[in-house]
Amino acid sequence: MKKQTTLLLIVSFFLIVLDQVTKFLIKGFSILGFSYQGFGYGEKVEVVGRAIQFTFVENPGMAFSIEFGAGKIFLSLFSIVASILLLYYIRNIGDKPIGYKISVMLIFAGATGNMIDRVFYGIIYDYAPLFYGKVVDFILVDIPDINIFGKYYDYFPVFNVADSCVSIGIVLLLIYNSHIPTLSELRGIKKDEDLTRIDE
């Protein structure tokens, strides 16, 4: 069981690194005298024709450019708390199906990837204080033109690797919804960990 948990954490770390590397490549960076230009804001590069393109936009809100309003710092703080709780849960997930464990791992990786942007990118790129960074999005997918409540869409909202992890994780979580723990079960996890520490 511990080996499985370790593997989940390693995969989580890989996905977080992949998310951050792709964002730095899109946005550009400068470190130790080396500068990489990245994309111009709004620039588009075709990957699979016009169906899938890479672009560069920044999102001050939640996933898929959903705005959060004036409570930006609360969103950033919530992201930190959510990432910590998910990490704690992965380490103590217990005897659950592997599909369920993967879903939690993916949601953790995605939440952490976007949390890094929100918390640190403002100071890394010197445009905002801590907790006020913007999430870098870059994957643009063409869709059939649709009109929803008077708003016209010809592309799916631009997203990133972290958003993809969260979306796939939520789909898996819906499939394995019967294994989602109750509050009493979560309290049991905490009690079991406390007893383990006493035994040690």
Buried (B, 14 or more C-beta within 10 A) or exposed (E): EEEEBEEBBEBBEEBBEBBBEBBBBBBBBEEEEEEEEBBEEEEBEEEEEEEEBBBBBBBBBBBBBEEBEEEBBEBBBBBBEBBBEBBBBBBBBEEBEEEBBBBBBBBBBBBBBBBBBBBBBBBBBEEBEEBBBBBBBBBBBBEEEEEEEEEEEEEEBBBBBBBBBBBBBBEBBEEBEEBEBEEEEEEBBEEEEEEEEEEE
